[in-house]
């Protein structure tokens, strides 16, 4: 899939665990893990907003595009 998720990099930069982020945004660890591994087929804007709020980033910091 040409859309990539850079959640792991952002968490590492902010020294935050996936569990801590899940607690802060009110999502299950399983759902965030699916997003982190790139297996998610979609993301709600409300989820994207919550993640960006907690990681103090822009959506473009979290998502990337790699052409085929």
C-alpha positions as CSV (number, residue, x, y, z in Angstrom):
1,X,0.0,0.0,0.0
2,X,1.5,3.4,-1.0
3,X,0.1,5.2,2.1
4,X,2.4,4.6,5.1
5,X,1.9,5.2,8.8
6,X,4.8,6.7,10.7
7,X,3.3,6.2,14.2
8,X,6.2,4.2,15.5
9,X,8.7,6.9,14.6
10,X,6.6,9.6,16.3
11,X,6.2,7.5,19.4
12,X,9.9,6.9,19.5
13,X,10.7,10.6,19.1
14,X,8.3,11.6,21.9
15,X,9.4,8.7,24.1
16,X,5.8,7.5,24.5
17,X,4.6,3.9,24.4
18,X,1.7,2.7,22.3
19,X,-0.1,1.8,25.6
20,X,0.2,5.4,26.9
21,X,-1.1,6.8,23.6
22,X,-4.0,4.4,23.6
23,X,-4.9,5.6,27.1
24,X,-4.6,9.2,26.1
25,X,-6.8,9.0,23.0
26,X,-9.3,6.5,24.3
27,X,-8.6,3.7,21.8
28,X,-7.8,0.1,22.3
29,X,-4.2,-1.0,22.1
30,X,-5.3,-3.5,19.4
31,X,-6.7,-0.8,17.2
32,X,-3.6,1.4,17.5
33,X,-1.4,-1.6,16.9
34,X,-3.3,-2.3,13.6
35,X,-2.7,1.4,12.6
36,X,0.9,1.3,13.6
37,X,1.7,-1.8,11.6
38,X,0.0,-0.4,8.5
39,X,-2.7,-3.0,8.4
40,X,-5.5,-0.5,8.8
41,X,-7.7,0.1,5.8
42,X,-9.1,3.5,7.1
43,X,-8.8,6.0,9.9
44,X,-11.5,8.3,11.2
45,X,-10.7,12.0,11.3
46,X,-11.6,12.1,15.0
47,X,-9.0,9.4,15.6
48,X,-6.4,11.2,13.5
49,X,-7.2,14.4,15.4
50,X,-6.8,12.8,18.8
51,X,-3.5,11.2,17.8
52,X,-2.2,14.5,16.4
53,X,-3.3,16.3,19.5
54,X,-1.5,13.9,21.9
55,X,1.7,13.7,19.8
56,X,1.7,17.4,18.9
57,X,2.0,16.7,15.2
58,X,0.3,17.4,11.9
59,X,-1.5,14.6,9.9
60,X,1.3,14.8,7.4
61,X,3.8,13.9,10.1
62,X,1.8,10.7,10.8
63,X,0.9,9.7,7.2
64,X,3.2,9.4,4.2
65,X,2.8,8.5,0.6
66,X,5.2,6.3,-1.3
67,X,4.4,6.1,-5.0
68,X,4.3,2.8,-6.7
